[in-house]
Amino acid sequence: MKKEKFQNNNNNEFHQRNNIEKINRNSFHIITLIGSGGFSKVYEVKWKKNGMLFAMKEMSKAKIIDRKSVKSIIIERDILSKLNHPFIINLHFSFQDQDKLYLIMDLVKGKDLRNHLLLKKKMNEEQTKFITGCVILGLEYLHFNLIVHRDIKPENIIFDENGYAKISDFGLSCHLSKMNTKNTPGTYSYMAPEILFHEPSNLSLDYYSLGVIVYELMNGIRPYMIINAENTKKYLSENQFSMKRHAVPEGWGIESADFINRLLQKNPKTRLGSSGIKELKNHCWFRGFNFKELYEFKIKSPIETINTKSDIIIKAIDKETYKRYNKIMKSDEYRTIFKSFLYFNIYDQNLSKDFLNNPYENSNNNNKDNINMIFNDNKTTKNVVTDNKSFNLYMKKDDNLFNKNNY
């Protein structure tokens, strides 16, 4: 379905064939406020057109500019507009009015993993393996599209009402080709060493973060409790974390420690997943785990959904901040910087249709990009997929990595 050019105004119009779809804030009935951040509020909303429920993220343009967060907002919108997968929080629409930006996204009513950890302190092995499997499926799709998340942490893993985990918050994400060694994106406690030390990296930096999370789910604490970059650098420069056999909790298999140790390798070349995410899926810890059934939501989640309501605090702004915002709203930047924010998912013209491609079935896939995994030495390129049949063929490929390792 071909999109024609449109004007980006307060009454946004999307021209597709002879249909004109008008969408703005008034296209949605606001049900309740479900979250609040530094420059945003998140509402549960109902689309008046057909009654479907979404999450609407409403963001103040002045606050975004004031906090120098324009780049991350645009990056998140751009990345999400190219992705669609059941194990990430998907974007359906983005639009704006004079003062606000809007992202209409999947409504996920469960709490994030951090909330679960605060309540339960730790998880058992079955729960941890299930959560890890969900994250692996989400990362597999992102990495297939050469998108590095760069901020995998419990706050960015959110559960749906059925207890399935999905990856959220793509503000620090980027295409692999655009990564550089100057920036240190992410959260120190979950950040791969190569990011902290400004060294070349690859897709496996997300696997390091996942290793920290698996350890935290197992033990209720992170493998090293350090709160700032300087101390984290010092620890990692002097130590290679290794979980010993005697430290494995009762009820857990020794394979779990090997999985963690291989993910937490300081050297990205020796890290589990350095040759592709199937190394994680074929590790002995996942022996007997059915990723196909997980993808098809056929496994009953061992995670209990949390229905407790969190207090949402909205802070009033002071007079000085108000003056600063007022000045920003009168600037040329304010009028032009978000001009390309408009996005409309063409599949949403018919939301009763299943628009998620199942990579395990023979289906037409719209991804026309050839995939080349570029690794950190920039000399070796490993072809994961070299034709246009795309993600479904990639998912079916069996590398037999389990048989190649001495577990």
Secondary structure, 3 states (H helix, E strand, C coil): CCECCCCCCCCEEEEECCEEEEECHHHEEEEEEEEECCCEEEEEEEECCCCCEEEEEEEEHHHHHHCCCHHHHHHHHHHHCCCCCCCECCEEEEEECCCEEEEEECCCCCCEHHHHHHHHCCCCHHHHHHHHHHHHHHHHHHHHCCEECCCCCHHHEEECCCCCEEECCCCCCEEHHHCCCCCCCCCHHHCCHHHHCCCCCCCCHHHHHHHHHHHHHHHCCCCCCCCCHHHHHHHHHHCCCCCCHHHCCCCCCHHHHHHHHHHCCCCCCCCCCCCCCHHHHCCHHHCCCCHHHHHCCCCCCCCCCCCCCCCCCCCCCCHHHHHHHHHHHCCHHHHHCCCCCCEECHHHHHCCCCCCCCCCCCCCCCCCCCEEEECCCCCCEEEEECCCCCHHHHHHCCCCHHHHCCC
